[in-house]
Amino acid sequence: MATKIVDVKVRDIRFPTSKTMDGSDAMNGNSDYSATYVTLVTDDPAGATGHGLTFTIGRGNELCVQAVKSLADLFVIGRSLEQITSDFGSYWHELVAGDCQLRWVGPEKGVVHLATAAIINAIWDLWAKTENKPVWKLLADMSPEQLVNCVDFTYIDDVLMREEAIAMLRRAAPGKARREQEMLEHGYPGYTTAAGWLGYSEEKMRMLARRAVEDGWTHLKQKVGADLEQDVRRARILREELGWERKLMMDANQNWGVDQAVANMRVLAQFDPWWIEEPTSPDDILGHAAIRQRIAPIGVATGEHAHNRVMFKQFFQAGALDFCQLDPARLGGLNEVLAVVLMAAKFGVPVCPHGGGVGLCQYSQNIVLFDYIAVSASLERRVLEYVDHLHEHFEEPIVIRRGRYMPPRAAGYSVTMKEASLEAFAYPDGPKWREH
């Protein structure tokens, strides 16, 4: 029997992280980590629901909430799960392009695309729960044809055609069972940003870096970009704690121009950074390419603000990045993520998704597990960001062992939040906000 979506509930959830400076960097000094939280209500007698969210940093979250409501009325309520998933790529295209008036306020970017992500990811959550699988397992178990049927190739078939994607997945099929077992036993390698926030004192940073080493982390990321002398001083502290055998990455959060990024990274090169993340405007593809050429062998990582598959296509074509940091809630949900993962595999660029925020690590663990098991079949130069904030609000919080993500076992996309947290941090009337 078909599972019909009969209602879409959407809530504005915000956490006052600005009070502790969690998430502070050169561009974002006082973030209140927030989520536009979507629940798909169905007519399933057992009460099956789908949960998804998109991440913002406070003001403006209410715009995403309204955009979800507009999209849901047109494209979600009244549809059956089976109707959607039987031709998921076409449904995704309908959602982003089926109404010209809503498309105009994107197209495929900004508030309307963030809302699209929350809806699409909730549908994947519902689908995985009906199959009693975590999303990574649902994807890994699909045939190449089923998987590619979830992708919209509009605007990217000049670099990756449907038949080519199927062939890539078939080539990766041998060894899938072995790689899956490897992940279940040993987990996926991660890196921590916990010590690197700019708002933390140098003493706190040193303490957290020392703790990270004790906990088994081999990769750590430092926020840079506000003041070069401060960046040098903090990098020196981190190298004292990490030693030189561990990887140190840096993240400027878009705060430099192209020439400034090159000049500053030539100074910071003395600390052997593995990559510089978002060294300039996230939209400046050619700027990233120029920086990459001029600071090699330091890598360039970017993508958490790249808003659609077309932008990633051009990053790949221009040779503008060494690490693909797609964001599972800025792209238009998992369908578009799949398009980017497949293009990254063709261009030989490792996928290291954006983590942190509200629920992004929860999402991204599913993406990298699928990528390793069914697409890239490689862990070379691949790590997943870990930020230790807010996971306690999820029904199945991520599990880290000695710097590695252990695969989630519960069915779904790992972002179902506890009802008590949703009630407490509802904005503006939840009790946690009435306290302020």
C-alpha positions in Angstrom: 0.0 0.0 0.0 1.3 3.4 -0.9 2.5 5.8 1.9 0.8 9.2 1.3 2.3 12.4 2.7 -0.7 14.2 4.3 1.0 17.1 6.1 4.3 18.9 6.4 5.2 20.5 9.7 8.0 23.0 9.8 9.6 24.6 12.9 12.1 27.4 13.5 14.7 25.9 15.9 17.6 28.0 17.2 20.4 27.4 19.7 22.1 30.4 21.4 25.6 29.3 20.5 26.7 33.0 20.2 26.9 33.1 24.0 29.8 30.6 24.1 31.4 31.7 20.8 31.0 28.1 19.4 31.3 28.4 15.7 33.1 31.7 15.7 35.3 32.4 12.7 36.7 35.3 10.7 33.3 35.9 8.9 30.8 34.7 11.4 31.4 36.1 14.9 28.1 35.6 16.7 26.3 32.7 15.2 23.2 31.2 16.8 23.2 27.8 15.2 19.7 27.1 13.8 17.6 24.7 11.8 14.5 24.9 9.7 13.1 21.5 10.9 10.7 19.6 8.7 8.5 16.6 9.6 6.6 14.7 6.9 3.4 13.3 8.3 2.0 10.3 6.5 -1.2 8.2 6.5 0.9 5.1 7.4 -1.0 3.1 10.1 2.3 2.6 12.0 2.8 6.4 12.1 5.9 6.6 9.8 7.3 10.1 9.5 10.2 11.7 7.7 12.6 14.3 9.3 14.9 16.7 7.6 16.5 20.1 8.3 18.5 22.9 6.8 21.1 24.8 8.7 21.3 28.6 9.2 23.0 30.7 11.8 20.0 32.6 13.3 18.3 35.6 11.7 16.7 34.6 8.4 15.7 31.1 9.5 12.1 32.3 9.5 12.5 32.9 5.7 13.5 29.3 5.2 10.5 28.2 7.3 8.1 30.2 5.0 9.8 28.8 1.8 9.3 25.2 3.1 5.6 26.0 3.5 5.3 27.4 0.0 7.0 24.4 -1.6 5.1 21.9 0.5 1.7 23.1 -0.5 2.6 22.9 -4.2 4.8 19.7 -4.4 4.7 17.6 -1.3 1.3 17.3 0.5 -0.8 14.7 -1.2 2.0 12.9 -3.0 2.9 9.3 -2.1 6.4 8.2 -1.2 6.3 5.6 -3.9 5.3 8.1 -6.6 8.2 10.3 -5.6 10.9 7.7 -5.3 10.0 5.7 -8.4 11.4 8.6 -10.5 13.2 10.6 -7.9 15.4 12.6 -10.3 12.3 13.9 -12.2 10.6 14.7 -8.9 13.6 16.7 -7.7 13.6 18.6 -11.0 9.9 19.4 -10.6 10.5 20.7 -7.1 13.3 23.1 -8.2 11.9 24.1 -11.6 8.2 23.2 -11.6 6.9 26.6 -10.5 8.4 29.5 -12.4 7.4 32.0 -9.7 9.2 30.2 -6.9 12.1 29.4 -9.2 12.6 33.1 -9.8 13.6 33.7 -6.2 16.5 31.2 -6.6 17.0 29.7 -9.0 18.5 26.8 -7.3 20.3 28.9 -4.7 19.6 30.9 -1.5 16.6 30.6 0.8 14.4 28.6 -1.6 17.2 26.0 -2.2 17.9 25.7 1.5 14.2 24.9 2.0 14.4 22.4 -0.9 17.2 20.6 1.0 15.1 20.3 4.2 12.2 18.8 2.2 14.2 16.5 0.1 16.3 15.2 3.0 13.1 14.5 4.9 11.8 12.4 2.0 15.1 10.4 2.0 14.7 9.9 5.8 11.1 8.6 5.3 12.2 6.3 2.5 15.1 4.9 4.5 12.8 4.3 7.5 10.3 2.4 5.4 13.2 0.2 4.1 14.5 -0.1 7.7 18.0 1.1 6.7 20.2 4.0 7.4 20.5 6.3 4.3 24.1 5.2 3.6 23.0 1.6 3.5 19.9 2.4 1.4 22.2 4.1 -1.2 24.9 1.4 -1.1 22.4 -1.3 -1.7 20.9 0.3 -4.8 21.8 -0.9 -8.3 23.6 1.6 -10.4 20.5 2.2 -12.4 18.4 2.8 -9.3 20.9 5.3 -7.9 21.3 7.2 -11.1 17.5 7.5 -11.4 17.7 9.7 -8.3 19.9 12.3 -10.1 18.8 15.2 -12.2 21.5 15.6 -15.0 20.1 18.9 -16.2 23.0 21.3 -16.9 25.7 18.7 -16.0 25.4 16.2 -18.8 28.2 18.0 -20.7 30.6 16.6 -18.2 28.8 13.5 -16.9 26.1 11.6 -18.7 23.7 9.1 -17.2 25.3 6.1 -18.9 28.8 7.2 -17.8 27.6 7.5 -14.2 26.1 4.0 -14.3 29.4 2.6 -15.7 31.4 4.3 -12.9 29.2 2.7 -10.3 29.5 -0.7 -11.9 33.3 -0.4 -11.8 33.1 0.3 -8.1 30.8 -2.6 -7.3 33.5 -5.3 -6.7 34.5 -5.0 -3.1 31.5 -3.2 -1.8 30.7 -5.8 0.8 34.3 -5.8 2.0 34.4 -2.0 2.3 31.1 -2.0 4.1 32.4 -4.4 6.7 35.6 -2.4 7.0 33.5 0.7 7.9 31.4 -1.2 10.4 34.5 -2.4 12.1 36.9 0.5 11.9 34.8 3.6 11.0 35.5 6.5 8.6 38.4 8.9 9.3 37.5 12.3 10.7 39.0 15.6 11.6 38.1 18.0 14.4 37.5 21.7 14.4 36.7 21.7 18.1 39.9 23.5 19.1 40.0 26.0 16.3 37.3 28.6 16.8 38.5 32.2 16.7 36.4 33.2 19.7 38.2 30.8 22.0 41.2 32.0 24.1 44.6 30.7 23.2 44.7 28.8 26.5 41.4 27.1 25.7 42.6 26.3 22.2 45.8 24.7 23.6 43.8 22.7 26.1 41.3 21.4 23.4 44.1 20.6 21.0 45.9 18.6 23.7 42.7 16.8 24.4 42.2 16.1 20.7 45.6 14.4 20.5 44.8 12.3 23.6 41.5 11.3 22.0 43.2 10.0 18.9 42.5 12.7 16.3 45.2 12.9 13.6 43.7 15.9 11.7 42.8 19.2 13.2 41.5 22.5 11.7 42.3 26.0 12.7 40.2 29.1 11.9 42.2 31.9 10.4 41.6 35.1 8.5 40.9 37.8 11.1 44.5 38.8 11.9 47.6 37.3 10.4 49.8 37.8 13.5 47.2 36.1 15.6 46.9 33.3 13.0 50.7 32.7 13.2 50.7 32.7 17.0 47.8 30.2 17.2 49.3 28.0 14.5 52.5 27.8 16.4 50.6 26.7 19.5 48.8 24.1 17.6 52.0 22.7 16.1 53.4 22.5 19.6 50.5 20.3 20.6 50.0 18.3 17.4 53.6 17.8 16.5 54.4 17.6 12.8 53.2 14.1 12.0 49.5 15.1 12.3 47.7 17.1 9.7 46.8 20.8 10.3 44.2 22.4 8.1 43.2 26.1 8.0 39.9 27.8 7.2 39.6 31.5 6.3 35.8 31.5 5.9 35.9 33.7 2.8 37.6 36.6 4.5 40.4 37.3 2.0 40.8 38.6 -1.5 42.8 36.5 -4.0 46.1 38.3 -3.6 45.7 38.6 0.2 45.0 34.9 0.4 48.2 34.1 -1.5 50.3 36.4 0.6 48.9 35.2 3.9 49.2 31.5 3.0 52.9 32.1 2.0 53.4 33.3 5.6 51.4 30.4 7.1 53.1 27.8 4.9 55.8 27.5 7.6 53.3 25.5 9.6 52.7 22.9 6.8 49.0 23.3 6.4 47.3 20.5 4.4 44.7 22.8 3.0 43.3 26.3 3.2 39.5 26.3 3.2 37.3 29.0 1.6 40.3 31.4 1.1 38.1 33.9 -0.8 34.6 34.5 -2.0 32.8 31.2 -2.3 31.4 32.3 -5.7 34.9 33.1 -7.2 35.7 29.9 -9.1 38.6 31.5 -11.0 39.9 33.2 -7.9 40.1 29.8 -6.2 41.9 28.4 -9.2 44.4 31.2 -9.1 45.1 30.7 -5.4 45.5 27.0 -5.9 48.1 27.5 -8.6 50.0 30.1 -6.6 50.2 28.4 -3.2 50.8 24.8 -4.2 51.5 22.3 -2.7 49.1 23.6 0.0 45.6 22.4 -1.1 42.5 24.4 -1.6 39.2 23.2 0.0 35.8 24.8 -0.7 32.2 24.1 -1.3 30.1 24.6 1.8 28.7 27.7 0.2 28.6 26.4 -3.3 24.9 26.4 -3.9 24.3 23.8 -6.7 25.7 21.1 -8.9 26.4 23.6 -11.8 28.8 25.6 -9.6 30.6 22.4 -8.6 30.8 21.4 -12.2 32.7 24.6 -13.0 34.9 24.2 -9.9 35.9 20.8 -11.2 36.3 22.0 -14.8 38.5 24.9 -13.8 40.8 22.8 -11.5 39.9 25.2 -8.7 39.8 22.9 -5.7 41.7 19.9 -4.2 39.0 18.9 -1.7 35.2 19.0 -2.4 33.4 20.3 0.7 29.8 20.0 -0.4 27.1 20.9 2.2 24.2 18.5 2.5 21.8 21.2 3.4 22.9 24.0 1.1 22.8 21.9 -2.0 19.2 20.9 -2.8 19.2 17.8 -0.7 20.7 14.3 -1.2 19.7 14.0 -4.9 21.9 17.0 -5.8 24.6 15.7 -3.4 24.7 12.5 -5.4 25.2 14.5 -8.6 28.2 16.2 -7.1 29.7 13.0 -5.6 29.6 11.4 -9.0 31.2 14.4 -10.7 33.9 14.5 -8.0 34.7 10.9 -8.7 35.0 11.5 -12.4 37.4 14.4 -11.8 39.3 12.6 -9.1 38.6 15.1 -6.4 38.1 13.7 -2.8 34.7 14.5 -1.2 35.2 15.9 2.4 31.7 17.3 3.2 31.0 20.3 5.5 30.2 19.2 9.0 29.3 21.1 12.2 26.3 23.4 12.4 23.0 21.7 13.4 22.9 18.2 12.1 25.4 18.5 9.2 27.8 15.9 10.7 24.7 13.6 11.2 23.9 14.0 7.5 27.5 13.9 6.1 28.5 10.6 7.8 25.9 8.9 5.5 27.4 10.6 2.4 31.0 9.7 3.0 30.2 6.1 3.9 28.2 5.7 0.6 31.0 7.4 -1.4 33.7 5.0 -0.1 31.6 1.9 -0.3 29.9 2.4 -3.7 31.6 5.2 -5.6 35.2 6.2 -4.9 36.4 3.0 -3.2 39.2 5.1 -1.7 40.0 6.7 1.6 43.0 8.6 0.2 43.0 12.3 1.2 39.5 11.8 2.6 38.3 13.0 6.0 35.0 14.1 7.4 34.7 17.2 9.6 33.6 16.8 13.2 32.3 19.6 15.5 31.2 18.5 18.9 28.2 20.8 19.3 24.5 20.0 19.6 24.7 16.2 18.8 23.0 15.5 22.1 19.7 16.8 20.7 19.4 14.0 18.1 17.8 10.6 18.8 20.8 8.9 17.3 23.9 11.1 17.9 27.0 10.4 15.9 29.5 8.0 17.4 33.3 8.8 17.3 36.0 6.3 18.2 39.6 7.5 18.2 38.9 10.1 15.6 36.8 7.9 13.3 33.0 8.0 12.6 31.3 4.7 13.4 28.4 4.1 10.9 24.9 4.9 12.1 22.8 1.7 12.5 19.3 3.2 13.0 17.0 3.6 9.9 16.8 7.0 8.4 19.1 10.0 7.6 20.3 10.4 11.3 18.7 13.9 11.8 15.6 13.0 13.9 15.7 15.4 16.8 14.4 14.8 20.3 10.9 16.2 20.8 12.1 17.8 24.1 14.8 19.7 22.3 12.4 20.8 19.6 10.1 22.2 22.2 12.8 23.8 24.3 14.6 25.6 21.5 11.6 26.6 19.3 12.0 30.3 18.3 10.9 32.7 19.7 8.6 31.1 22.3 10.5 28.0 23.5 11.5 28.1 27.1 15.2 28.3 26.3 14.5 31.6 24.4 12.2 33.0 27.0 15.1 32.8 29.4 17.1 35.3 27.4 
